[in-house]
Amino acid sequence: MLRVVRFWFPLQISLVAASLLLYLGYSLHYGRLGFPLDDSWIHQTFAQNLALHGQWAYNPGEVSAGSTSPLWTIFLSLGYLLPLDYRLWTYLLGAIFLSLTGWVARRLYLALFPGQEGPSYLVGLFLPLEWHLAWAAFSGMETILFIFLSLLLLERYLRGSTPLILGLLGGFLILTRPEGIVLLSLVALDRVRQQWKSPALWAKNLAWLLFGFALLFAPYLAFHLLVAGHPLPNTFYAKHAEYRAQFDPLLLRCLALPGETLKGAQFLLLPGFLWAVYSTIRARRWNLLLPFIWWAGFLSVYIFYLPLTYQHGRYLMPTIPILVILGLGGTMNLLSHRPWRVAKAVFAISTPLVLVLFWFLGARAYATDVLFIERELVDVAHWLREETPPQAIVATHDIGAIGYLSQRTLVDIAGLANPEVIPFIDDEERLLAYLEEKKVDYFVTFPSWYPLIVSSPNFRLIYRTDYPWSVAAGFENNAVYESLW
């Protein structure tokens, strides 16, 4: 077994490095290094202002509750204190947490399926090659950190860590993304369930868990209440307000969101996942049921509150490792109890082949996404910096790359940095009046997003990108409008 451990660890690190080189290499082949979505640049802006100016702000001098992930912002800010390019530091962070995700997933697998040492190593090798997770790791977003912390909290709970440690882990999880409260609540409820006949014991343990959680959550809560008047980051409210009119019927959401996470080799693990859930309920193995409830609960939060599948379902990616862990464990149990030699051979051959195939397809998708952001938003940011006066005020829906690279004061009509727009975020007439009130000099948007504003006599088109892929793919080019107040 010691030989297996020695072999597994360098192999796991090698696969993470291979993912890093493949995804960034594809991106360079397509033309540029960057990030595959604009929100990554928002994190960079907060991190840069924190490191260089000591301010928790998007626009320097304006304290903001617009950072969805304070813990990720702090990690990113360390890169601005090091002699490293901010992109390199961000990619390295992603690689580190992708590797840690594989490591803790193996430990969680063993906690759920004792004695299955061999398959546990397969989990640790599967996840660095799972294309959603590789995309997330090098996206510049907090997703991979959230995945690692959620798996670590589950693993520590199942292995009997103290309530104080669990509370601290829960606090870090919520500092990464607010929906971490769902997992911590499930852990607390399960602990109470186990110790229900000993009220003094579960009350003591619950108090320690809440104490550890409060050490981190209390400052987080106080900051948001003081700065924004609500307990969670602006994004939590802005995204729901922006997309609520576009929500599909509930049945379609229930099919579409889980379906997004099945695009890959994990689809082959679906029968095993269902078998694991069935056998868990039948045998009343509640330790196995907790990860499944977390998987279902997390998806339910998004099905009801923010049912979005864009950007490869990035909000839903934290459920994929649970699907893989339970799916592989269930598959091993299912195949071990049936004389299905052909099925075993097909599974052993098809799973790695499909995994690697989607790994390459994911790299191509990553490079395409990066180039779209570079050509449609980064190029606009550079144009604004070169062609507009330094004191110009720029309004836009996508504040990430433009805010980081243009060095102009921004007005955010998506509500992250300017939460006052959230109540009327989908009302163009009121948004137009708001832009006039703010005396914005330039408005940047994809024209079809705000047809009333861009057709207003108060604005004239002065610049438009020329990236042909956007038009060929059914999108449109980004545009800059000058105000004529």
N, C-alpha and C positions, 0 to 999 in steps of 0.2 A: 504493500500500500504506500510505503514511503516513496518508492520509485514513481508511482502514479502521481503523487502529490508534486514531486519535483518536476515531473514532465508536464503536468497540467498547468502549473502556475506560469512558467515561461510561455507555454502555448497560448494561454489566455491573454497575456500581455501582448504577444505577437499578433493575435487576432484584432485586438484593440488598435494596435499600431497600423495594421493592414487596413482597417476601416478608416482611420485617420488619413492615411496616404491615398487610399482609393477615392474617398469623397472629396478631399481637397485637390487631388490630382485631376479628377474629372472637372472640378470647378475651374482650375487653371487652364485645362484643355479648352474649355468653353470660353475662356477669356479673362476671368477675374477671380480673385479671392474676395470673399465677403460673407454675408449672412443671408439665409434664404427667406427671411421675412423682416418687415420693417420694425417690428417690436423689439428685435435684438438691439437695434440702435438706440431705442429708448433706454434700455438698461445701461448701455455704454455712456449715454449722456448723464444719467444719474450718477454712475460710478465715477466718471471723470470729475464732475462737480464736487463729489464727496472727497475724492483723493486730493484734488488740486486746490479746492477752495474751502473744504470743510463744511460744505453746505448740502443738506438733503433737498435738492432743488433741481428742477428741469431748466427753467430760465434762471441764471445766476441772480441771487438776491431774493428770489421768490420761493419760500419753503413750500413744498408740494407733497401731497399724499398720493401721487400718481404712480409710484413704484409698486407693482404687484408683488414683487419678491424682494424684500429688504435684505434677506440673507444672501441671495444671489448678487445683488448690487454690491454688498460688502466684499464678497469674493472677487468680483470683477475689479473693484477699486484697488485691490492690492497690485494688480497689473500695472497701474499707472505710477506706482512707487518703485517699480522694477525697470531695469534697462531692457525691456521687451516691447515689441510691437503689441498693441492692445488685442489685435486679432489672434496673434500667436498665443498669448496668455489665455484667451477665451477658448481656443481650440484645445489647449493643454488641459484646462479645467474640465472640459467636456470629456476628454479621453480618460482623465483620472476617475471621474464619476461613472463613466461607462464601465471601466474595469472594476470599480468597487461594486457596481450593480451586479456584475457577473459573480463576484466573490460572495456577496451577501445572499444572492439568489440561490447559490449552491447550499449555503448553510440553512436557509429557510426550507429548501427542498428536503434536507435531511431531518429537520425538525418535524416536517409533516409526514415524511415517508422514511422512518428509521430503517436502517439496514440496506437501503438502496444507494450504496456508495457510487457504483458505476454511473447510473443515470444522473446522480447529483452533479458529477463533473460535466455531463453533457449539457445540463442547464447552464452552467457557467461558461460553456463554449458557444451555446446557441445565442445567447443574448447579445454579445458583441457583434454578431453578424446579422441580427434581426434589423431589417432596414429602417423601420420606424425609429428604433432606438439610436442607430447610427446617425440618422438624419437629425434627431433631437440633440445628440451629444455635440454636434458641430454646428448647431443652429444659433448658438449664442444665447439661448433661452435657458430658463431655470428648470425645464422639464426633466432633464436627466438627474439633477440634484433632488428633485421631488421624488422621482422614482426610487433612487437609492435610499433616501430617508424613510420612505413608506415601507420598503422591504425590510430595512433595518429595525424599524419599530415593531413590525410583525415578528421578526426573528427573535428580537430581544424579549418580547412578551412571551412567546412560546417557549423560550429557554429559561424563563423565570427571573428576569432582571427585576431589580427593586422598583417599586412604584415611583420613587423620585427620578430614577433614570428614565423611566417610561414617560413621565411628565415632561422632562427636559427635551427628550426626543420629539414629543408631540409639539412642544413649543417651537423647536427648530423647524419642524415640518410646516407649521402654520406660518412661520416667517418666510417660508419658501413659496407656499400658495395657500390661500385661505381655506380651500376645501379639505386641507389636512385635518380640520376639526372633525370630519366625518370618521376618519380612522381612529383618532384618539378617543372619540366618544364610544365607538364600538369596543375598543380595548377596555375602557373603563366599565362599560356595561357587562362585558364578559367576565371581568374580574369580580364584579358584584354578584353575578349569577353563580360563579363557582363557590363563593364564600357566603352565600345567602343565609345559611343556617348559623353563621357566626357574625352577627351584626357589628360587634365591637371590632372584629378583625377587618371586615370589608370597609367599615367606616374609616378606620385608621389608614388602611392602604389607599383608599380613595382620597383622603386628605393629603397624604404625601404626594400622590400623583398630581393633584390639583395645585399643590404648592410648587412643585417643579415646573409645571406648565405656566403658572402665574408669574414666575420669575422672568420669563421671556415674553409672555403675552401681555402682561400689564403695561409695560412701556409701549409696546406696539399699539395697544388699545388706546392708551392715553394720547399718544401722538396723533392718531387718526381723528379722535374726538376733538382735540384742540385745533388741529389744522383744517380739517374738512367737515367736522360736525357729525360724522358717522363712524362706525367702528371698524370698517374695512377699507381697503384701498379703493380709489376712485374707479378703477377698472371693473371691479365687481359690479358696480351699479351701471357704469356707462355701457358695457358690452350688452347687458340685458336690455337696456333701454333702446339701444341702436338696432338690435336685431329682432326684437319681439314681434314686429309686424310681419316678419318673414318666416316665422316658425311653421313647420309642416304639421299636418294632423298628428295626433299622438301615436297612432299605430305605425305610421311611417317612421317616426322618430325612434320608436322601439326596435325597428328593424335596421334602420340606417346606421345608427351610432355603434351598436355592437358589430355590425357588418364591416364597418370601416377598420376595426381593429383586427379583423380576420384576414386582411389582404396580405398574405405571406405564407410562409411555411407553417405558421401556427394554425392555419386552417386544417391541416392534416392531424392536428392534436385535438380538434373539436370533439370527436367521439370519446377520446380518453378523458377530456374535461367533463363531459356529461356523465360518463361512467363514474368519475371520481366524486362528483356531486351526489349522484344516486347512491353509491355505496357508502358515502359519508353519512347521509341521512338515514339510510337503512341500519348502519352500525352505530349511529349516534356518536360519531367521532367529532365532537364539537370543535376540536382544535383545527380540523380541516375545514369546518364550516365557516370559521371566522374569515379566512382569506376570500372565500366565495362571497360572503355577505359584503365584504369590502369591495370586491369587484362589482357586484350588482348595485351596491349603494352608490359607488362613485359614478357608474354609468347613469343611474337614476337621477342624480343631481343634475347632470348635463341634459338628460332627456327632458326634464321638466323646466330647468332654469336657463340653460344656454345650449340648445341642441344644434351645435355647429360641427360640421365635418370637414370644413375647408383646411388647407395646409396639411393634408394627409391625416386629418383627425388629431392634431397635435394636443388638443385638450384631453383626448381620450387615451393617449399613449401610456399613462401610468397603469392601465389595466392589463396591458399586454404581458408583462412578466408573470402576473398571477395566472393568466390564461395558459402560459407556457409551463409554469411549474405544476399546476393541477393537471394540465393536459398530458404532460409527459408522465407524471406519476400515475394517472389513471390509465394511460396507454400501457405502461409496463405491467400494471396489475391485470388489465384486461387480457393482454397477450400471454401472460404467465399462467392464466387459468384456462386457456383454450389451446388445443393442438393446431394452431393456425400457422403452420410453417411458411406457407406462401405469403400470408399477410405480414408475418414478421419480416420476411425478406424484402417485400415491397416497401414496407415502412422504413426499414433500415437504409434502403437505397434512395427512395424518393424524397425523404425529409431533408437530408443534407443537400441534395441537388436543387430542390425548390428553394431552400434557404439561401444558397449561394446565388441562384438566379435572381431572386428578389433583392439580394444585396447589391448586385450590379445595377439592376433597374432603379433601386433607391438612390444610388450614386448619380445616375443620370438625372433623376428627378431633382436631387439636391442641386446639381450644377445648373439646371434650368431655372430653378427658383432663385438661386443666387444671382444669375445674370439678369433676370427680370427686375429684381430689386435694384441692381446696379444701374441698369439702363434707364429705368423709369423713375427712380427716386434719388439714387446717389448722383446721377448726372444732373438732375434738377438742382440738388443741393449745391453742387459745384457752380452751376450757372448763377444761382442766386448770390453766392459769395463773390463771384467775379463781376456781376453786372448790376448789382443793387447797392445802394449806400449802406454803410455799416449800421446806421440807426433805423433801418427799415423794419417795419412790423409785418410779419408774414403769417397768414392764416392758412391752415391746412388740416386735413383729416389724418394724414399719415405724418406724424411729427418726428419719427425716429431718425432716419438718415438726414432729413432736412434740418432737424434741430441740432444734430451732432456736427454736421459738416458745414452748414451754411454760416454758422455763428451769427445768426439773426435772432431777434426776439420773436417768439412764436405765440400765436393764438391757436389753441387746439380745439377744433370743433367736434372732435370725437369724445371730449370730456375727461381725458386722463389728466392733463395739466390744467385744464380750465373746467372744473366740475360744475360750474354754474350753468353750463349749456345742457346738462343732462335732461332737465325737465322738458326741453324743447328740441332735443337732438334730432328728431325726425320732422321738424317743422321748418321748411326752407324760408318762409317769409320772416319768421322770428330770427332765424340764423342770419339772414341778410341784415336785419335791423341791428343785430348784435355785432356784426362785422363793422357796420358804420359807427356804432357806439364806440368800438375799440379803435377806430381810425386806422384800420389795417391798410397797408400800402400795396400788398400783393396777396393773391389768393391762389393756392396750388391745389389742383384736383384732377381726377379723371372726369371729363366733362359730363358724362351721363349720370354721375353720382349726384350732382347738384344742378340740374338743367335750369331751374328758375334763377339761381344765383348767377351762373355764367352767362345767361342770356339777358341779364339786367343791364340797363344803360350805365350802371355804376361801374362796370368792369369791361376791360378790353383785353383781348388775347395778345400776348407779346412773345410767348415762347412755347414751343411744343417739342417733345422728344420725337425721335424718328426711329425707334427700335421696331423693325418690321415684324419680329416674332409676335409681339403683342397683338397686332392687327390680325396676323395669320391665325393666331390661336383663338380669335373671337373676342379679344379684349380691346383696349384702346390705348392710345398714347397719353401720357400725363401732360398737363398744360399749366402754364403760369399766366395769371390775369393781373393786370395793373388796375388799381382802384382809381375812380374819377370822382371822388367825393367833392 
